[in-house]
């Protein structure tokens, strides 16, 4: 409840601030629904927009969006504890429990040390990213503006937000051949999507064999998805380079930046992106989706159950509870996708099924890629996308647990009876 309401508070605060005229460019009038959509997209680090940030907001408005991205990516719990630590006060057990759930770690042991590492690593990665991005942006913009664009881009990239302040809804399409910017952006996206626990685990142990099972699965899945996605995208699209295919494969894992017009892609490529967006990043990261570990557990669990064997990976056994939880997350996400896509197809008949399906999964996976229909959606459709982005960031299981686990436990045990399956 605390986690869910915390994100609501951030979104509403951001909405009010972005609705104020002092955050708008001169002569620009922004509706409340567009302010809500932008704030939700920033806090939920999604990247879908109904208005262009650079064309609509002045520096103050853009600064608010950057703060919302940072707060949404790190999580309000981590930032709150950060302020407590700066004030040199003791972090209570309740705050540690909230952090445990927010960061999706197994216990509260060492949680404060993890938060300190999280904040430090975030500052380091974003600083390096901003410096490297400045090398490219300084060629096209005056120094002060190039510095601000670089900082905003680094924050948006590491937090897998996919929002930009280049103007004209162009994202990074004009920089598709800039190798340094492409590698810097994808590097920030990958490390941001690994999860803070994995980054900390890598820095402390520095050996793949010594890593935890969670870290091993995340790294293997990340590399597999990046390579597979790159090859498949290149095979289905002859007009793009290997660099563009790699960038698209990386960005589809919840970042939302684009160096190519998504609307021009073939249906096969869109379907590949949909799969990547649905899987998403890793637990405890700034990204969304059902998560890499969930997809891995689903695959290994299905094989183990069909063969009547234990589910194992890297000489470790994965518990039945984890397998069941993975299937629940998958079914919840699939239910949201099916339901919202159906509703949008009824509300927006002018768009194709693929366009609307792509939009819903992009919102649920907190990706931000779009075939260009976001700005043309009606008010009710925008509200549906807003709710989808929120559920995707907080997590379907968290939303379900708010009311599902408040029910009274029933100690009655019923007898089993066989039903035919398959």
KEKE-3310 file (N, C-alpha, C; in steps of 0.2 Angstrom, whole numbers, plus 5000, padded with zeros to 4 digits):
npx = (5004:5010:5020:5012:5004:5014:5019:5008:5006:5018:5015:5003:5008:5018:5009:5002:5012:5017:5005:5004:5006:5018:5028:5027:5031:5031:5016:5010:4998:4993:4984:4975:4974:4984:4995:4994:4996:5010:5017:5014:5020:5033:5036:5033:5043:5042:5040:5031:5022:5010:5012:5026:5040:5051:5046:5035:5037:5046:5063:5061:5050:5055:5065:5057:5052:5063:5067:5056:5058:5070:5066:5055:5062:5073:5064:5053:5055:5068:5074:5068:5074:5087:5087:5085:5097:5106:5102:5107:5100:5092:5087:5072:5064:5052:5054:5064:5058:5049:5058:5064:5054:5052:5064:5064:5071:5078:5079:5080:5092:5108:5102:5102:5115:5115:5106:5114:5125:5117:5113:5125:5131:5121:5123:5136:5136:5126:5133:5145:5138:5132:5143:5149:5139:5138:5149:5144:5131:5136:5140:5129:5122:5122:5134:5128:5115:5118:5124:5113:5104:5112:5113:5100:5097:5106:5100:5087:5091:5098:5088:5079:5069:5067:5063:5065:5073:5074:5065:5051:5046:5056:5065:5080:5082:5090:5102:5106:5118:5128:5140:5146:5136:5126:5131:5134:5121:5115:5123:5120:5106:5107:5114:5106:5095:5099:5097:5099:5104:5111:5121:5128:5131:5140:5150:5155:5159:5165:5167:5160:5157:5156:5144:5127:5113:5102:5109:5116:5106:5100:5110:5114:5101:5099:5110:5107:5094:5097:5106:5099:5088:5094:5099:5087:5079:5087:5087:5074:5072:5079:5083:5090:5104:5117:5120:5109:5099:5104:5103:5089:5085:5090:5084:5071:5069:5063:5067:5064:5069:5072:5080:5075:5061:5047:5035:5037:5042:5041:5028:5033:5044:5039:5032:5043:5048:5037:5038:5050:5048:5037:5044:5054:5065:5075:5072:5071:5076:5077:5068:5053:5041:5038:5049:5066:5070:5058:5053:5063:5061:5049:5051:5060:5053:5042:5048:5053:5042:5035:5043:5043:5053:5064:5065:5079:5094:5110:5116:5108:5093:5077:5063:5047:5037:5042:5041:5027:5024:5029:5021:5009:5012:5014:5002:4993:4999:4997:4983:4980:4985:4977:4964:4965:4969:4958:4948:4953:4953:4940:4937:4945:4944:4949:4963:4975:4974:4987:4994:4988:4989:5003:5005:4999:5006:5019:5016:5013:5025:5032:5040:5039:5040:5032:5020:5016:5004:5000:4998:4986:4976:4960:4953:4948:4955:4968:4968:4967:4979:4987:4984:4988:5002:5005:5002:5011:5023:5022:5019:5010:5008:5009:4999:4988:4990:4986:4973:4970:4977:4972:4961:4952:4960:4957:4954:4949:4951:4949:4944:4954:4951:4951:4954:4954:4967:4974)
npy = (4994:5006:5008:5008:5019:5029:5031:5036:5048:5055:5056:5064:5075:5079:5081:5092:5102:5102:5107:5120:5136:5143:5133:5131:5134:5150:5155:5143:5131:5119:5105:5097:5083:5080:5085:5076:5064:5066:5067:5055:5046:5050:5048:5034:5030:5028:5034:5037:5050:5063:5076:5086:5087:5096:5106:5110:5113:5124:5128:5126:5117:5106:5103:5098:5087:5079:5077:5070:5059:5054:5051:5042:5032:5028:5026:5031:5027:5024:5036:5043:5037:5040:5054:5053:5047:5058:5067:5062:5053:5039:5024:5017:5001:4999:5007:5000:4988:4993:4997:4985:4978:4988:4987:4974:4964:4949:4950:4961:4962:4971:4981:4995:4998:4993:5003:5015:5011:5010:5024:5030:5023:5027:5041:5040:5033:5041:5053:5050:5046:5058:5066:5060:5060:5074:5076:5073:5081:5094:5097:5101:5110:5126:5128:5129:5124:5112:5106:5104:5096:5085:5081:5078:5068:5058:5055:5051:5040:5031:5028:5022:5029:5035:5047:5063:5079:5085:5090:5091:5078:5069:5060:5051:5050:5058:5055:5042:5037:5041:5034:5035:5041:5032:5020:5025:5028:5016:5008:5015:5011:4997:4995:5001:4993:4981:4980:4986:4978:4968:4975:4979:4967:4962:4972:4969:4955:4952:4941:4929:4916:4917:4925:4928:4917:4924:4935:4929:4923:4935:4942:4932:4931:4944:4946:4936:4941:4953:4950:4940:4948:4959:4952:4946:4957:4964:4954:4955:4968:4975:4988:4994:4998:4987:4993:5001:4991:4985:4995:4997:4984:4985:4996:4993:4985:4992:5005:5015:5025:5030:5027:5026:5027:5020:5017:5014:5001:4983:4971:4959:4964:4973:4963:4956:4967:4968:4957:4958:4970:4965:4956:4964:4972:4969:4963:4975:4985:5000:4997:4990:4978:4960:4955:4949:4938:4932:4927:4918:4909:4905:4898:4888:4882:4877:4867:4859:4855:4848:4837:4831:4835:4843:4860:4868:4878:4883:4874:4876:4875:4880:4886:4880:4889:4901:4898:4897:4910:4917:4912:4918:4931:4932:4928:4938:4950:4947:4946:4960:4966:4960:4964:4978:4981:4976:4985:4997:4995:4995:5008:5016:5013:5018:5014:5001:4984:4979:4991:4996:4986:4986:4999:4997:4986:4993:5003:4995:4988:4999:5005:5015:5016:5019:5018:5030:5034:5039:5053:5055:5048:5047:5056:5046:5035:5039:5039:5026:5021:5028:5022:5010:5012:5015:5003:4995:5000:5000:4986:4972:4962:4968:4978:4969:4962:4972:4971:4958:4950:4954:4948:4936:4922:4905:4891:4879:4864:4856:4841:4833:4833:4825:4834:4835:4841:4850)
npz = (5000:5004:4995:4983:4985:4986:4974:4967:4974:4970:4956:4956:4962:4953:4942:4945:4946:4933:4927:4930:4923:4924:4921:4908:4890:4882:4877:4876:4880:4891:4894:4908:4907:4899:4906:4917:4910:4906:4918:4924:4914:4916:4930:4930:4922:4908:4895:4885:4877:4875:4872:4866:4876:4875:4867:4874:4887:4898:4904:4918:4919:4912:4921:4932:4926:4924:4937:4942:4934:4939:4953:4951:4945:4954:4965:4977:4990:4991:4989:4999:5010:5007:5010:5024:5028:5024:5034:5044:5053:5061:5052:5052:5056:5049:5038:5032:5029:5019:5009:5006:4999:4989:4982:4979:4985:4995:5009:5024:5027:5026:5019:5020:5017:5003:4998:4999:4990:4979:4977:4975:4964:4955:4953:4949:4936:4929:4929:4921:4909:4906:4903:4892:4883:4881:4872:4860:4859:4860:4848:4840:4848:4858:4871:4885:4883:4878:4888:4898:4890:4889:4903:4906:4897:4901:4914:4909:4902:4910:4919:4911:4905:4892:4888:4880:4876:4864:4855:4844:4843:4839:4845:4845:4832:4823:4827:4823:4817:4826:4834:4847:4855:4853:4859:4872:4877:4876:4884:4897:4898:4898:4910:4919:4918:4923:4937:4953:4963:4956:4950:4961:4966:4956:4957:4969:4970:4957:4949:4939:4943:4957:4959:4964:4961:4956:4950:4940:4932:4928:4921:4910:4904:4900:4891:4881:4877:4871:4861:4853:4850:4842:4831:4825:4823:4813:4803:4799:4795:4782:4779:4789:4799:4808:4820:4822:4824:4835:4844:4844:4849:4862:4867:4867:4878:4888:4888:4877:4869:4852:4836:4824:4813:4821:4815:4802:4802:4799:4801:4807:4813:4823:4831:4836:4844:4853:4860:4867:4874:4882:4890:4896:4908:4923:4939:4953:4946:4935:4925:4917:4913:4913:4918:4917:4925:4928:4915:4913:4923:4920:4908:4912:4922:4916:4908:4917:4925:4915:4913:4925:4934:4946:4946:4940:4940:4935:4944:4955:4964:4960:4969:4971:4975:4969:4956:4954:4958:4947:4936:4940:4939:4925:4920:4925:4919:4906:4906:4908:4897:4887:4890:4891:4877:4870:4875:4870:4856:4854:4858:4849:4834:4822:4822:4819:4825:4828:4831:4842:4851:4852:4858:4871:4877:4877:4886:4898:4900:4903:4893:4881:4868:4852:4839:4834:4838:4850:4852:4846:4853:4861:4876:4886:4881:4884:4898:4901:4896:4905:4917:4914:4913:4926:4933:4927:4932:4946:4947:4943:4953:4965:4965:4965:4977:4986:4989:4989:4998:5010:5013:5024:5031:5026:5034:5030:5022:5006:4997:4984:4966:4951:4935:4917:4908:4895)
capx = (5000:5014:5023:5007:5002:5019:5019:5002:5008:5023:5012:4999:5012:5021:5004:5000:5017:5017:4999:5005:5008:5025:5032:5025:5034:5027:5010:5008:4993:4993:4978:4976:4975:4991:5000:4994:5000:5017:5019:5014:5025:5040:5037:5033:5049:5039:5042:5025:5020:5005:5015:5033:5042:5055:5041:5029:5039:5052:5068:5058:5046:5059:5068:5053:5051:5069:5066:5051:5061:5074:5062:5052:5067:5075:5059:5052:5057:5076:5076:5067:5080:5093:5086:5086:5104:5109:5100:5111:5095:5092:5082:5068:5063:5047:5057:5068:5053:5047:5064:5065:5048:5053:5070:5063:5077:5075:5078:5082:5100:5112:5098:5105:5122:5113:5104:5120:5128:5112:5113:5132:5131:5117:5127:5142:5134:5123:5138:5149:5134:5131:5150:5150:5133:5140:5153:5140:5127:5140:5141:5123:5119:5127:5137:5123:5109:5121:5125:5107:5102:5116:5111:5093:5098:5109:5095:5082:5093:5099:5082:5075:5063:5066:5060:5070:5071:5077:5060:5048:5045:5061:5069:5087:5082:5095:5109:5107:5124:5133:5142:5147:5130:5122:5134:5133:5114:5113:5126:5116:5100:5108:5116:5100:5090:5101:5095:5104:5107:5115:5126:5131:5134:5146:5156:5158:5162:5169:5168:5153:5155:5154:5138:5121:5109:5098:5113:5118:5101:5099:5116:5113:5095:5101:5114:5103:5089:5101:5109:5093:5084:5098:5099:5080:5077:5091:5084:5067:5073:5085:5085:5093:5111:5117:5120:5102:5096:5107:5100:5082:5084:5092:5079:5064:5069:5060:5070:5059:5072:5072:5084:5072:5054:5044:5029:5039:5044:5037:5024:5037:5049:5035:5031:5049:5048:5032:5040:5056:5044:5033:5049:5057:5071:5076:5069:5075:5079:5072:5064:5047:5040:5037:5056:5070:5070:5051:5053:5068:5058:5043:5053:5063:5048:5038:5051:5054:5035:5033:5047:5042:5059:5065:5068:5086:5098:5117:5117:5104:5086:5072:5058:5040:5034:5045:5038:5020:5023:5031:5015:5004:5014:5013:4994:4991:5001:4993:4976:4979:4986:4971:4958:4966:4969:4951:4945:4956:4951:4933:4937:4949:4943:4953:4969:4975:4975:4994:4996:4985:4993:5010:5004:4997:5012:5024:5014:5013:5032:5036:5045:5039:5040:5025:5020:5014:4997:4999:4995:4979:4971:4955:4954:4947:4960:4974:4967:4968:4986:4990:4983:4993:5009:5006:5002:5017:5029:5021:5019:5003:5007:5009:4992:4984:4991:4983:4966:4969:4980:4968:4955:4953:4962:4952:4958:4946:4954:4944:4947:4955:4947:4955:4951:4958:4971:4978)
capy = (5000:5012:5008:5010:5026:5033:5033:5040:5055:5058:5057:5069:5081:5081:5084:5099:5107:5103:5110:5127:5140:5145:5128:5130:5138:5155:5154:5135:5130:5112:5103:5094:5076:5080:5086:5070:5059:5067:5066:5047:5044:5052:5044:5027:5029:5025:5038:5039:5057:5066:5082:5085:5090:5102:5111:5112:5115:5128:5124:5124:5112:5101:5101:5095:5081:5076:5075:5065:5053:5051:5049:5036:5026:5025:5024:5036:5024:5025:5043:5045:5034:5045:5060:5052:5046:5064:5070:5058:5050:5031:5022:5012:4994:4999:5010:4995:4983:4996:4997:4978:4977:4992:4985:4967:4959:4944:4952:4968:4962:4975:4985:5002:4998:4993:5010:5019:5009:5012:5031:5032:5021:5031:5047:5039:5031:5047:5058:5048:5047:5065:5069:5057:5063:5081:5076:5073:5086:5100:5099:5104:5115:5130:5124:5129:5120:5105:5103:5102:5091:5079:5079:5076:5062:5053:5053:5047:5034:5026:5026:5018:5033:5036:5054:5068:5087:5088:5093:5088:5070:5065:5056:5051:5048:5061:5053:5035:5035:5043:5028:5036:5042:5026:5016:5028:5027:5008:5006:5017:5008:4991:4995:5003:4988:4975:4980:4988:4972:4964:4980:4979:4960:4962:4976:4966:4949:4952:4934:4926:4910:4919:4929:4924:4914:4929:4939:4925:4923:4942:4943:4928:4933:4951:4945:4932:4945:4958:4947:4938:4954:4962:4948:4945:4964:4965:4950:4957:4974:4976:4995:4997:4995:4983:4998:5003:4985:4984:5000:4995:4978:4987:5001:4989:4982:4996:5012:5019:5029:5027:5030:5024:5028:5014:5017:5011:4994:4978:4968:4955:4967:4975:4958:4955:4972:4967:4951:4961:4974:4962:4953:4970:4973:4964:4965:4979:4990:5005:4995:4987:4971:4954:4954:4943:4932:4929:4924:4913:4904:4902:4893:4882:4879:4873:4861:4854:4852:4843:4831:4829:4835:4849:4866:4870:4883:4884:4870:4878:4873:4886:4884:4880:4896:4906:4896:4899:4917:4919:4911:4922:4938:4932:4928:4945:4954:4945:4948:4967:4967:4957:4968:4985:4981:4975:4991:5002:4993:4998:5016:5019:5009:5020:5012:4994:4980:4979:4998:4997:4981:4989:5004:4994:4983:4998:5006:4990:4987:5005:5006:5022:5016:5020:5018:5037:5035:5042:5060:5055:5045:5051:5057:5040:5030:5041:5037:5019:5021:5031:5017:5004:5014:5015:4996:4992:5002:4997:4979:4969:4958:4973:4980:4963:4961:4977:4969:4950:4947:4957:4943:4932:4916:4900:4885:4873:4860:4852:4835:4834:4829:4825:4837:4834:4847:4849)
capz = (5000:5005:4988:4978:4986:4985:4966:4966:4977:4965:4950:4957:4963:4946:4937:4947:4944:4926:4924:4931:4917:4925:4918:4900:4886:4881:4872:4876:4885:4892:4897:4914:4905:4896:4912:4920:4906:4906:4925:4924:4910:4919:4936:4929:4918:4902:4889:4880:4878:4871:4870:4866:4882:4874:4863:4878:4894:4898:4908:4925:4917:4910:4927:4935:4922:4926:4945:4942:4931:4944:4958:4949:4943:4960:4969:4982:4996:4991:4989:5006:5015:5006:5014:5031:5029:5024:5040:5050:5057:5060:5047:5056:5053:5045:5032:5029:5026:5013:5005:5004:4994:4983:4978:4977:4988:4999:5016:5025:5029:5022:5014:5020:5013:4996:4996:4998:4984:4974:4976:4973:4958:4950:4952:4944:4929:4926:4927:4915:4903:4904:4900:4885:4879:4879:4866:4854:4859:4859:4840:4838:4852:4862:4877:4891:4881:4877:4895:4900:4886:4891:4909:4905:4893:4905:4918:4906:4899:4915:4922:4906:4904:4885:4887:4878:4876:4858:4851:4837:4844:4835:4849:4843:4825:4819:4829:4822:4815:4831:4838:4854:4858:4853:4864:4879:4878:4877:4890:4903:4898:4900:4917:4923:4918:4926:4944:4958:4967:4952:4949:4967:4967:4951:4959:4975:4969:4951:4946:4937:4947:4964:4959:4966:4956:4953:4946:4935:4928:4925:4916:4905:4900:4897:4885:4876:4874:4867:4855:4849:4847:4837:4825:4823:4820:4807:4798:4797:4792:4778:4778:4795:4801:4814:4825:4823:4826:4842:4848:4845:4853:4869:4869:4868:4884:4893:4888:4873:4864:4845:4831:4818:4814:4822:4811:4796:4803:4797:4807:4810:4818:4828:4835:4840:4849:4858:4865:4871:4879:4887:4895:4900:4912:4928:4946:4957:4941:4934:4920:4918:4910:4918:4921:4914:4929:4927:4909:4913:4927:4916:4903:4915:4926:4911:4906:4923:4926:4910:4913:4932:4938:4949:4942:4942:4935:4938:4950:4961:4963:4960:4973:4968:4976:4964:4949:4955:4957:4940:4932:4942:4936:4918:4919:4927:4914:4900:4907:4907:4890:4883:4892:4888:4870:4868:4876:4865:4849:4854:4858:4844:4828:4817:4822:4818:4831:4830:4833:4849:4855:4853:4863:4878:4880:4878:4892:4903:4900:4904:4887:4878:4860:4849:4832:4832:4839:4857:4852:4843:4857:4865:4883:4889:4880:4887:4905:4901:4895:4911:4922:4912:4914:4933:4935:4924:4936:4953:4947:4944:4959:4970:4964:4967:4984:4990:4992:4988:5004:5016:5015:5030:5029:5027:5036:5027:5016:5002:4994:4977:4961:4944:4929:4911:4906:4888)
cpx = (5004:5017:5018:5005:5007:5020:5014:5003:5013:5020:5007:5003:5015:5015:5002:5005:5018:5011:5000:5008:5016:5030:5031:5030:5029:5022:5008:5003:4992:4987:4980:4978:4982:4997:5000:4997:5007:5020:5019:5019:5032:5041:5037:5039:5047:5042:5037:5023:5015:5007:5022:5035:5046:5050:5036:5031:5046:5057:5065:5054:5050:5063:5064:5052:5057:5069:5061:5054:5065:5071:5058:5056:5070:5070:5059:5055:5065:5078:5074:5072:5086:5093:5087:5093:5108:5108:5104:5106:5095:5086:5078:5067:5057:5049:5061:5064:5051:5052:5065:5060:5050:5058:5069:5069:5074:5074:5081:5089:5104:5108:5100:5111:5120:5110:5109:5124:5124:5113:5120:5133:5127:5120:5133:5140:5131:5128:5143:5145:5133:5137:5151:5145:5135:5144:5149:5135:5130:5141:5135:5120:5124:5128:5131:5118:5112:5122:5119:5104:5106:5114:5104:5093:5101:5104:5090:5084:5095:5093:5077:5069:5062:5063:5066:5068:5074:5072:5057:5047:5050:5065:5076:5087:5088:5102:5110:5113:5130:5134:5143:5141:5126:5125:5134:5126:5112:5117:5122:5110:5101:5110:5110:5095:5092:5098:5101:5107:5112:5122:5131:5135:5140:5152:5159:5162:5167:5171:5161:5152:5153:5147:5132:5118:5105:5103:5115:5112:5099:5104:5115:5107:5096:5105:5110:5098:5092:5103:5104:5089:5087:5098:5092:5078:5081:5089:5078:5067:5079:5088:5089:5100:5111:5117:5113:5098:5098:5103:5093:5081:5085:5086:5072:5063:5067:5062:5065:5062:5072:5077:5081:5064:5050:5038:5031:5042:5039:5033:5028:5042:5045:5033:5037:5049:5043:5035:5046:5053:5041:5038:5052:5064:5071:5073:5074:5078:5075:5067:5058:5047:5039:5043:5059:5070:5063:5051:5058:5065:5052:5045:5056:5058:5044:5041:5052:5047:5033:5037:5047:5049:5059:5068:5074:5090:5105:5118:5114:5097:5081:5066:5051:5036:5036:5042:5031:5019:5025:5025:5010:5006:5013:5006:4991:4993:4997:4986:4975:4980:4980:4965:4959:4966:4962:4947:4947:4954:4943:4932:4940:4949:4947:4960:4969:4976:4983:4997:4994:4988:5000:5010:5003:5003:5018:5022:5015:5021:5036:5041:5045:5039:5033:5026:5017:5007:4995:4995:4988:4974:4966:4956:4953:4953:4967:4974:4969:4976:4990:4990:4988:5000:5010:5006:5009:5023:5028:5022:5012:5002:5006:5002:4987:4984:4988:4977:4966:4972:4977:4962:4957:4955:4957:4955:4955:4950:4949:4948:4949:4951:4950:4951:4956:4961:4975:4974)
cpy = (5006:5013:5011:5017:5031:5035:5037:5047:5058:5060:5063:5076:5084:5084:5091:5104:5108:5106:5118:5131:5142:5139:5127:5135:5144:5154:5147:5134:5122:5110:5098:5086:5075:5081:5079:5064:5060:5065:5058:5044:5045:5048:5037:5025:5026:5028:5039:5046:5059:5073:5082:5090:5096:5108:5114:5115:5119:5124:5122:5118:5105:5098:5097:5088:5076:5073:5070:5058:5049:5048:5042:5030:5023:5023:5029:5033:5025:5032:5046:5043:5038:5051:5059:5051:5053:5068:5067:5055:5042:5029:5016:5006:4994:5002:5004:4990:4986:4996:4990:4976:4981:4990:4978:4963:4955:4946:4959:4968:4966:4980:4992:5003:4997:5000:5015:5018:5011:5020:5033:5030:5025:5037:5046:5038:5037:5052:5056:5048:5054:5068:5066:5059:5070:5081:5077:5079:5093:5102:5102:5110:5120:5126:5124:5124:5113:5102:5100:5096:5084:5076:5075:5069:5057:5051:5049:5041:5029:5024:5023:5022:5034:5043:5059:5075:5089:5091:5089:5081:5066:5060:5056:5049:5052:5059:5045:5032:5037:5037:5029:5037:5036:5021:5018:5027:5020:5006:5008:5013:5001:4990:4997:4998:4982:4975:4982:4983:4968:4969:4979:4972:4959:4966:4973:4960:4948:4946:4931:4920:4912:4923:4924:4922:4919:4933:4935:4924:4929:4943:4938:4930:4940:4950:4941:4937:4950:4955:4944:4943:4957:4958:4947:4952:4965:4960:4952:4964:4975:4983:4998:4994:4991:4987:5000:4997:4984:4989:4999:4989:4980:4992:4998:4986:4987:5004:5017:5024:5026:5030:5028:5025:5021:5012:5013:5004:4989:4975:4963:4958:4970:4970:4956:4960:4971:4962:4954:4966:4971:4958:4959:4969:4967:4967:4970:4985:4995:5004:4992:4980:4966:4953:4948:4937:4928:4925:4918:4907:4901:4896:4887:4878:4874:4866:4856:4851:4846:4837:4828:4829:4842:4854:4869:4875:4884:4881:4872:4876:4879:4883:4884:4886:4901:4904:4898:4906:4920:4918:4916:4929:4938:4932:4935:4950:4953:4947:4956:4969:4965:4962:4975:4986:4980:4982:4997:5001:4995:5005:5019:5014:5011:5017:5004:4990:4980:4986:4998:4992:4983:4994:5002:4991:4988:5002:5001:4989:4993:5007:5013:5022:5016:5020:5025:5038:5038:5048:5060:5051:5049:5051:5050:5035:5032:5039:5030:5017:5023:5025:5011:5005:5013:5008:4993:4994:5000:4990:4976:4965:4963:4976:4975:4962:4966:4975:4961:4947:4950:4952:4938:4925:4910:4894:4878:4870:4855:4846:4837:4830:4830:4829:4836:4841:4845:4845)
cpz = (5000:4998:4983:4978:4985:4978:4965:4968:4972:4959:4951:4958:4957:4941:4939:4945:4937:4923:4925:4925:4918:4922:4911:4896:4884:4875:4871:4881:4885:4896:4903:4912:4902:4901:4916:4917:4906:4912:4926:4920:4913:4926:4935:4924:4911:4896:4884:4882:4873:4868:4870:4872:4880:4871:4868:4885:4893:4903:4915:4924:4916:4916:4931:4932:4924:4933:4945:4939:4936:4950:4957:4947:4949:4965:4975:4989:4996:4992:4997:5011:5014:5010:5022:5033:5029:5031:5046:5055:5056:5056:5051:5053:5048:5038:5028:5026:5019:5007:5002:4999:4988:4979:4977:4979:4993:5006:5017:5027:5024:5017:5014:5016:5005:4994:4995:4992:4978:4972:4973:4966:4953:4948:4948:4937:4926:4924:4921:4909:4901:4900:4893:4880:4876:4873:4860:4853:4858:4852:4838:4842:4856:4869:4883:4889:4881:4883:4898:4897:4888:4898:4909:4902:4897:4910:4915:4904:4905:4919:4917:4905:4896:4883:4884:4877:4870:4854:4845:4837:4840:4839:4847:4836:4821:4822:4828:4820:4820:4835:4845:4858:4859:4859:4871:4881:4880:4883:4897:4903:4901:4908:4922:4923:4921:4934:4948:4962:4963:4951:4955:4968:4962:4954:4965:4974:4963:4948:4945:4942:4954:4964:4962:4960:4952:4948:4940:4930:4924:4919:4909:4901:4897:4890:4879:4873:4869:4860:4850:4846:4842:4831:4822:4819:4813:4802:4795:4794:4788:4777:4784:4796:4807:4820:4827:4826:4833:4847:4850:4850:4861:4871:4871:4874:4890:4893:4884:4869:4857:4840:4824:4819:4815:4818:4804:4796:4801:4803:4811:4815:4824:4833:4839:4846:4855:4863:4869:4876:4884:4892:4899:4903:4917:4935:4950:4952:4940:4928:4922:4915:4915:4921:4918:4918:4929:4921:4909:4917:4924:4912:4907:4919:4922:4909:4912:4925:4921:4910:4920:4935:4942:4945:4944:4937:4939:4944:4956:4959:4964:4964:4969:4969:4971:4957:4949:4954:4950:4935:4934:4939:4928:4916:4920:4921:4907:4900:4906:4900:4885:4884:4889:4881:4867:4869:4871:4858:4848:4853:4852:4838:4822:4816:4821:4825:4833:4833:4841:4854:4857:4859:4870:4881:4881:4885:4898:4905:4902:4899:4884:4871:4858:4842:4829:4834:4845:4857:4849:4847:4860:4872:4887:4888:4883:4895:4905:4900:4902:4916:4921:4914:4922:4935:4933:4929:4943:4953:4948:4950:4965:4971:4967:4974:4989:4993:4993:4995:5010:5018:5020:5027:5031:5028:5034:5022:5013:4999:4987:4973:4955:4939:4923:4909:4899:4883)
residu = (UNK:UNK:UNK:UNK:UNK:UNK:UNK:UNK:UNK:UNK:UNK:UNK:UNK:UNK:UNK:UNK:UNK:UNK:UNK:UNK:UNK:UNK:UNK:UNK:UNK:UNK:UNK:UNK:UNK:UNK:UNK:UNK:UNK:UNK:UNK:UNK:UNK:UNK:UNK:UNK:UNK:UNK:UNK:UNK:UNK:UNK:UNK:UNK:UNK:UNK:UNK:UNK:UNK:UNK:UNK:UNK:UNK:UNK:UNK:UNK:UNK:UNK:UNK:UNK:UNK:UNK:UNK:UNK:UNK:UNK:UNK:UNK:UNK:UNK:UNK:UNK:UNK:UNK:UNK:UNK:UNK:UNK:UNK:UNK:UNK:UNK:UNK:UNK:UNK:UNK:UNK:UNK:UNK:UNK:UNK:UNK:UNK:UNK:UNK:UNK:UNK:UNK:UNK:UNK:UNK:UNK:UNK:UNK:UNK:UNK:UNK:UNK:UNK:UNK:UNK:UNK:UNK:UNK:UNK:UNK:UNK:UNK:UNK:UNK:UNK:UNK:UNK:UNK:UNK:UNK:UNK:UNK:UNK:UNK:UNK:UNK:UNK:UNK:UNK:UNK:UNK:UNK:UNK:UNK:UNK:UNK:UNK:UNK:UNK:UNK:UNK:UNK:UNK:UNK:UNK:UNK:UNK:UNK:UNK:UNK:UNK:UNK:UNK:UNK:UNK:UNK:UNK:UNK:UNK:UNK:UNK:UNK:UNK:UNK:UNK:UNK:UNK:UNK:UNK:UNK:UNK:UNK:UNK:UNK:UNK:UNK:UNK:UNK:UNK:UNK:UNK:UNK:UNK:UNK:UNK:UNK:UNK:UNK:UNK:UNK:UNK:UNK:UNK:UNK:UNK:UNK:UNK:UNK:UNK:UNK:UNK:UNK:UNK:UNK:UNK:UNK:UNK:UNK:UNK:UNK:UNK:UNK:UNK:UNK:UNK:UNK:UNK:UNK:UNK:UNK:UNK:UNK:UNK:UNK:UNK:UNK:UNK:UNK:UNK:UNK:UNK:UNK:UNK:UNK:UNK:UNK:UNK:UNK:UNK:UNK:UNK:UNK:UNK:UNK:UNK:UNK:UNK:UNK:UNK:UNK:UNK:UNK:UNK:UNK:UNK:UNK:UNK:UNK:UNK:UNK:UNK:UNK:UNK:UNK:UNK:UNK:UNK:UNK:UNK:UNK:UNK:UNK:UNK:UNK:UNK:UNK:UNK:UNK:UNK:UNK:UNK:UNK:UNK:UNK:UNK:UNK:UNK:UNK:UNK:UNK:UNK:UNK:UNK:UNK:UNK:UNK:UNK:UNK:UNK:UNK:UNK:UNK:UNK:UNK:UNK:UNK:UNK:UNK:UNK:UNK:UNK:UNK:UNK:UNK:UNK:UNK:UNK:UNK:UNK:UNK:UNK:UNK:UNK:UNK:UNK:UNK:UNK:UNK:UNK:UNK:UNK:UNK:UNK:UNK:UNK:UNK:UNK:UNK:UNK:UNK:UNK:UNK:UNK:UNK:UNK:UNK:UNK:UNK:UNK:UNK:UNK:UNK:UNK:UNK:UNK:UNK:UNK:UNK:UNK:UNK:UNK:UNK:UNK:UNK:UNK:UNK:UNK:UNK:UNK:UNK:UNK:UNK:UNK:UNK:UNK:UNK:UNK:UNK:UNK:UNK:UNK:UNK:UNK:UNK:UNK:UNK:UNK:UNK:UNK:UNK:UNK:UNK:UNK:UNK:UNK:UNK:UNK:UNK:UNK:UNK:UNK:UNK:UNK:UNK:UNK:UNK:UNK:UNK:UNK:UNK:UNK:UNK)
# end
